[in-house]
Amino acid sequence: MRQQYTSAELIAKLVEMAKEVMEDTRRGEKFEPPLDWRELAFYDAVADHGTARSVMGDEVLASIARELVAEVRSKLKPDWIAREPVRARLRSAIKRLLPPQLPAGPGSRGHQLGPEADGALRQ
């Protein structure tokens, strides 16, 4: 059954959603230097990997995210999504950056980045 909202309720929900979006966009500002949205997507992907956040700390993970974005940008080609060799080089570069710095957590998926990072790459 659909729930119907009054105009006032709908506006209140939209204002609440706008506040959540603004808070989310400002999360990168807590780092020095601040993380942009691409770096923040990689940070989220790396920080959610097992025990990485508790073992390494936020600043180290932010540094890894910056390195990942720089590496991806240096290897990115305009048609990278369509070409498997380009995607393979990107995966290889990411794997080279992660192993020495990222601890494996229980039930971890290895060094696979989640949809947040993939979305940052596609932009």
Residue, then its C-alpha position, 0 to 999 in steps of 0.5 A: m500500500r502506498q503512503q501518501y504525504t501532504s505537501a508539508e510532509l513532502i517538503a520536510k522529507l526533502v529538506e531532511m534529504a538535502k541535509e543528509v546529502m550536504e553532510d555527506t559531501r562535507r565528510g571529506e573536509k575532515f581530512e587534511p588536505p580535504l578529500d574530493w568526492r573521488e578520493l572519498a569514494f576510494y576512502d570508503a571502499v578501503a576503510d570498509h575493508g575488514t579491520a583497516r580503519s581500526v588498524m591503520g587509522d583515517e589519515v593513512l587510509a586517506s593517503i591510500a585513497r589519494e594515491l589510488v586516485a592519482e594512479v587511476r587518473s594516470k592510467l585512465k583512457p577515455d574508452w577504458i570501460a570498453r577495453e578489457p586490457v585497460r581495465a586489467r592495468l587499472r586493477s593491477a595498479i590498484k592491487r600493487l598499491l593495496p597489499p603492503q598497506l591494507p590488512a586482510g579482515p575476516g571474510s574479506r573479499g581480497h582487494q576488491l573495491g566496492p561500487e563506490a569506487d567503481g562509480a568514482l572511476r566512471q565519472 
